[in-house]
Amino acid sequence: FKVVGKYPEGENVLFVVEPVHYSPACPACGSLVVNKHGKTERHARDLNYFEKHCELKIIGDRYKCADCGKTFSQAYKSIDENAKVTNRLKDKIKKETLRKPFKHLADEYSLSVQSVKRFFLEYVGELEQMRIIKAPEVIGVDEAHLNKQMRAVITDVKGRKILELLPTRSKDTVLA
């Protein structure tokens, strides 16, 4: 994008931007024969700008496909398709959701708590996809007397780690 205007207002700053390069192709049929069909505006939140909430006003073009007749607007790689935020803001919020409350992040970036929660759930899904479960080679089963009760202890013998401390040592509990 290129910045065509900057408008600070109290705790907010609005940047009016236009895309620099765009090669339109119809998303419905893939045709490259398209005609400009007016202008469109899109708003998106971005990373804070010197402690101020930053909003982008994107002035783009609408197009009409000469082959199938569908109209469409420009899509931007740096703006999330399902939310009104930049991808870099979304990535930052995802990482911060593990350390800060949703309400705090929502206030910090002037978003709704539901948006922050949605980013968190998306991030958890991404982390789940990357998770690698390593099973121990040798499992040890023992018991320990803690707080006046016998409890089952499951260990990784080779890795020398406690895997599980069960509330009882009953057969049903250990099998479960």
Salt bridges, closest charged atoms under 4 A:
GLU41 OE1 - HIS43 NE2 3.74
GLU41 OE2 - LYS57 NZ 3.50
ASP46 OD2 - ARG88 NH2 2.47
GLU55 OE2 - HIS43 ND1 2.75
ASP61 OD2 - LYS36 NZ 3.44
ASP61 OD1 - LYS39 NZ 3.08
ASP80 OD1 - LYS90 NZ 2.81
GLU96 OE2 - LYS92 NZ 3.78
GLU96 OE1 - LYS100 NZ 3.84
ASP107 OD1 - LYS103 NZ 3.18
GLU108 OE1 - LYS100 NZ 3.44
GLU108 OE1 - HIS104 NE2 3.58
GLU122 OE2 - LYS90 NZ 3.00
GLU122 OE2 - LYS94 NZ 2.96
GLU126 OE2 - LYS94 NZ 2.64
GLU128 OE1 - ARG131 NH2 3.67
GLU137 OE1 - LYS158 NZ 3.15
GLU143 OE1 - ARG169 NH1 2.74
